[in-house]
Amino acid sequence: MTLLLTRSDLESVLDPAACLAELRRGFTAGSRGGDAARRVVARPPGPGTATALLPGAVEGIPAYTVKVNAKFPGSRPALRGVVCLHDLGTGELLALLDSATVTAWRTGLAAALGTHVLARPGADAVAVVGAGAQAELVMRGLAALRPVRRLAVHDLDAGRAEAFAARHGALLGLDASAAASYGPGPDAVREAVRDAGIVVTATWARSPILDAPDVAPGAHVTSLGADEPGKAELAPGLLRAARVVVDDVALAAEMGALAGAGPEVERSAATLGDVLAGRAPGRAAEDGRTVYAPVGLPWQDLALSWAAFNMARSNQVGLAFDFLG
């Protein structure tokens, strides 16, 4: 039998703290996919892209994942698809999970973990650029990892920015003066991030929206938008001025934030797994800038999906379905 897990099923069982623990374990344990892991992006006729990530594999988890996504920026939701969770020994299809939820949770929480590790310990003013699903989970993850005492939110949709600031301000216990929103405007992004110790960008930008002068000394930037060729949120000048950490150097150079940043940035970049394991340094100086710019790896889908599958079984959530019947 295969367990079918919808968005509402997943959101009813997933817990940020438990998922953060699984992701941290995955970063330090390493992928079992190795060179076999693939991220394939294709452009069928029309405005969207088709993406497949396979196989997701992590030491100690007796399963693997294959994820298939359709990404259409003009649709709501913009991401639709499935994650197939298979038994590692038999190939049995254990579960079929909504990929939009899995992707938002694993991307947002892995980003929260990277942000917390690289940001200054006392950084508690956060700016969010792009008030979508991934930023939602970054904020939920950050709230579980460190105190947040100020929040600024920018989005091209002013109403969405205002709603995001109000919602997360309330969850964080902030008063109205500590949670501000910014809509469209030529200087709105710079104004939103100007005083932030932590900046999170999660946009569809195809040209840089932040450069080195826009980010305060000592600030950390997490960029989630540069996850396929042609997308870019951070200018090469900012990347050259910062300690850059990614989830996979080769992939980030091929289709992520390192593409076009220059060979010196690629050579000096570290992975979050190496930083967490103590094999590479993270933040070097109190006034230095840091950047975390992940692309997203197949094993992260497995870490989140395996946690969700076990939580769902324990709580008797989801629909059991026999595809062979």
C-alpha positions in Angstrom: 0.0 0.0 0.0 1.1 3.6 -0.8 0.3 6.4 1.6 -1.0 9.5 -0.2 -0.2 12.7 1.6 -1.8 16.0 0.6 -0.8 19.5 1.5 -3.2 19.6 4.4 -2.0 16.1 5.6 1.6 17.3 5.6 0.9 20.5 7.3 -1.0 18.8 10.0 1.9 16.5 11.0 5.1 18.4 10.1 7.0 20.0 13.0 9.7 22.6 12.3 12.0 21.5 15.1 11.9 17.8 14.1 12.4 18.7 10.5 15.4 21.0 11.3 17.0 18.1 13.2 16.5 15.7 10.2 18.0 18.3 7.8 21.0 19.0 10.1 21.6 15.3 10.3 21.4 15.0 6.5 23.9 17.9 6.0 26.5 16.2 8.3 25.8 12.6 7.2 26.2 13.2 3.6 24.2 12.1 0.5 24.3 8.4 -0.6 23.3 9.6 -4.1 26.8 10.8 -4.8 27.6 11.3 -8.5 24.3 9.5 -9.3 22.2 12.4 -7.9 20.7 14.5 -10.7 18.7 17.7 -11.1 17.2 17.9 -14.5 15.4 21.1 -15.7 13.6 21.1 -19.0 11.5 23.7 -20.7 8.4 22.2 -22.4 6.4 24.5 -24.8 4.8 27.2 -22.8 5.8 29.5 -19.9 6.9 26.9 -17.3 9.6 24.4 -16.5 9.7 20.7 -15.7 12.2 19.7 -13.0 13.1 16.2 -11.7 15.4 15.6 -8.7 16.7 12.0 -8.2 17.6 10.0 -6.3 17.3 11.5 -2.9 19.4 9.4 -0.6 20.9 9.9 2.9 23.0 7.7 5.1 20.8 5.9 7.6 17.5 6.3 5.8 16.2 3.1 4.2 14.4 4.9 1.4 15.0 7.2 -1.6 13.0 9.9 -3.3 12.2 10.9 -6.9 10.6 14.4 -7.2 8.9 15.8 -10.3 7.8 19.4 -10.4 6.0 21.7 -12.8 7.0 25.3 -12.1 4.8 28.1 -13.6 5.6 31.5 -12.0 2.2 33.0 -13.2 0.1 30.3 -11.5 -1.0 30.0 -7.9 0.5 27.8 -6.5 3.5 28.3 -8.8 4.9 24.8 -8.0 2.9 21.6 -8.5 4.0 18.0 -8.5 4.8 14.9 -6.4 7.5 13.3 -4.4 7.7 9.5 -4.7 9.2 7.9 -1.6 10.5 4.4 -2.3 11.8 1.6 -0.1 15.6 1.4 -0.7 15.7 -2.4 -0.6 12.6 -3.4 -2.6 11.6 -0.2 -4.6 8.1 -0.4 -3.0 6.3 3.0 -3.4 5.9 3.9 0.3 4.3 7.3 -0.2 3.3 9.9 -2.7 3.6 13.4 -1.2 2.6 16.9 -2.4 5.9 18.3 -3.8 4.9 22.0 -3.3 4.7 21.4 0.5 7.8 19.2 0.7 9.8 21.8 -1.4 8.7 24.8 0.7 9.4 23.0 4.0 12.8 21.5 3.0 13.9 24.7 1.2 12.7 27.1 3.9 13.9 25.1 6.9 17.3 24.3 5.3 17.7 28.0 4.6 16.8 28.8 8.2 19.5 26.4 9.4 22.1 27.9 7.1 21.0 31.4 8.1 21.3 30.7 11.8 24.7 29.1 11.4 26.2 31.9 9.4 24.5 35.0 10.8 26.0 36.8 13.8 24.7 35.3 17.1 23.1 38.6 18.1 21.5 39.4 14.7 17.8 39.8 15.5 16.6 42.2 12.8 15.3 40.3 9.7 14.4 41.6 6.3 12.4 39.4 3.9 12.3 40.2 0.1 9.6 38.1 -1.5 6.8 37.1 0.8 6.0 33.7 -0.6 5.8 30.1 0.7 9.6 29.6 1.0 10.0 32.8 3.1 7.1 31.6 5.3 9.1 28.5 6.3 12.4 30.4 6.7 10.7 32.6 9.3 9.1 29.6 11.0 12.5 27.9 11.1 14.4 31.0 12.3 11.8 31.5 15.1 12.7 28.0 16.4 16.4 28.8 16.3 16.9 32.3 17.5 15.0 35.4 18.7 13.7 37.8 16.1 12.9 41.3 17.4 12.4 43.3 14.2 11.0 42.3 10.8 10.8 44.2 7.5 9.1 42.7 4.5 9.2 43.7 0.8 7.1 42.3 -2.0 6.0 43.6 -5.4 2.5 43.0 -4.0 2.1 45.5 -1.2 -0.9 43.7 0.3 1.0 40.4 0.5 4.0 42.2 2.1 1.7 43.8 4.7 -0.1 40.5 5.4 3.2 38.6 5.8 4.6 41.3 8.2 1.4 41.3 10.3 1.2 37.5 10.4 4.8 36.8 11.4 4.9 39.9 13.6 2.0 38.4 15.6 3.6 35.0 15.7 6.9 36.5 17.0 5.0 38.7 19.5 6.2 42.0 17.9 4.4 45.3 18.2 3.3 47.2 15.1 6.4 49.4 15.1 8.7 46.3 14.9 7.1 44.7 11.9 7.1 46.9 8.8 6.1 46.2 5.2 7.3 47.7 1.9 5.6 47.5 -1.5 6.9 48.2 -5.0 9.2 51.2 -5.6 12.7 51.9 -6.9 14.3 52.2 -3.4 11.9 49.9 -1.5 14.2 46.9 -1.4 17.2 48.9 -0.2 15.1 50.6 2.5 13.8 47.2 3.7 17.2 45.6 4.1 19.2 48.7 5.2 19.2 48.0 8.9 18.9 44.2 8.8 21.4 41.8 10.3 19.7 39.0 8.4 18.3 39.3 4.8 16.3 36.6 3.1 15.5 36.9 -0.6 13.0 34.5 -2.2 12.0 36.0 -5.6 11.7 35.2 -9.3 14.4 37.9 -10.1 16.4 37.4 -13.3 18.7 40.3 -12.5 20.4 41.3 -9.2 18.3 43.1 -6.7 21.0 43.6 -4.1 24.7 44.6 -4.3 27.4 45.1 -1.7 26.5 48.7 -0.7 22.9 47.7 0.0 23.9 45.3 2.7 25.2 46.4 6.1 28.6 45.3 7.3 28.3 42.2 9.4 24.9 41.2 7.8 24.0 37.8 6.5 22.1 37.2 3.2 20.3 34.0 2.3 19.3 33.9 -1.4 16.7 31.3 -2.4 15.8 32.6 -5.8 18.8 31.6 -7.9 17.8 27.9 -8.3 17.9 27.5 -12.0 19.8 29.0 -15.0 18.9 32.6 -15.7 17.8 33.5 -12.2 19.9 35.9 -10.1 19.2 37.9 -6.9 22.7 39.0 -5.8 25.2 41.0 -7.8 28.7 39.6 -8.3 30.1 42.5 -6.2 28.2 41.4 -3.1 29.3 37.8 -3.6 32.9 38.9 -3.9 32.6 40.9 -0.7 31.1 38.1 1.3 32.0 34.6 2.7 29.8 32.5 0.3 28.4 29.1 1.4 26.2 26.9 -0.8 24.7 23.4 -0.6 26.7 22.1 -3.7 29.5 24.2 -5.3 29.4 22.6 -8.7 25.6 22.9 -9.0 25.6 26.5 -7.7 28.3 27.3 -10.3 26.2 25.6 -13.1 22.8 27.0 -12.3 22.8 28.9 -9.0 24.2 32.1 -7.4 27.9 31.2 -8.3 27.1 31.3 -12.1 28.7 34.5 -13.4 30.2 35.4 -10.0 33.7 34.8 -11.1 36.2 31.9 -10.6 37.6 33.4 -7.4 34.2 33.2 -5.7 33.6 29.7 -6.9 37.0 28.6 -5.6 36.5 30.1 -2.2 32.9 28.9 -1.7 32.2 26.3 1.0 29.3 24.0 1.5 26.9 24.1 4.5 27.6 20.5 5.2 31.3 21.2 5.5 30.7 24.2 7.8 28.3 22.2 10.0 30.8 19.3 10.2 33.7 21.7 11.0 35.6 21.0 7.8 35.3 24.6 6.6 35.0 27.9 8.3 31.7 29.9 8.3 31.7 33.5 9.5 35.2 34.8 9.9 34.7 38.3 11.3 32.0 40.2 13.2 31.8 42.9 10.5 32.1 40.5 7.6 29.2 39.7 5.3 28.1 36.2 4.7 25.9 34.7 2.0 24.1 31.3 1.9 22.8 30.6 -1.6 21.5 27.0 -2.0 20.1 25.4 -5.1 18.3 22.5 -3.5 19.5 18.9 -3.5 17.6 15.6 -3.9 18.6 14.3 -0.4 16.9 17.2 1.2 13.6 16.0 -0.3 14.3 12.6 1.3 15.1 14.0 4.7 11.8 16.0 4.8 9.7 13.2 3.2 11.0 10.5 5.5 10.2 12.6 8.5 6.7 13.4 7.2 6.0 9.7 6.3 6.9 8.5 9.8 4.9 11.3 11.5 1.9 10.6 9.2 2.0 6.8 10.0 2.3 7.5 13.8 -0.7 9.9 13.6 -2.7 7.8 11.2 -2.8 10.6 8.7 -3.2 10.1 4.9 -5.0 7.8 2.5 -3.6 4.3 1.9 -3.9 3.4 -1.8 -3.1 0.3 -3.7 -1.6 1.2 -7.1 -1.2 -2.5 -7.9 -4.9 -3.4 -7.1 
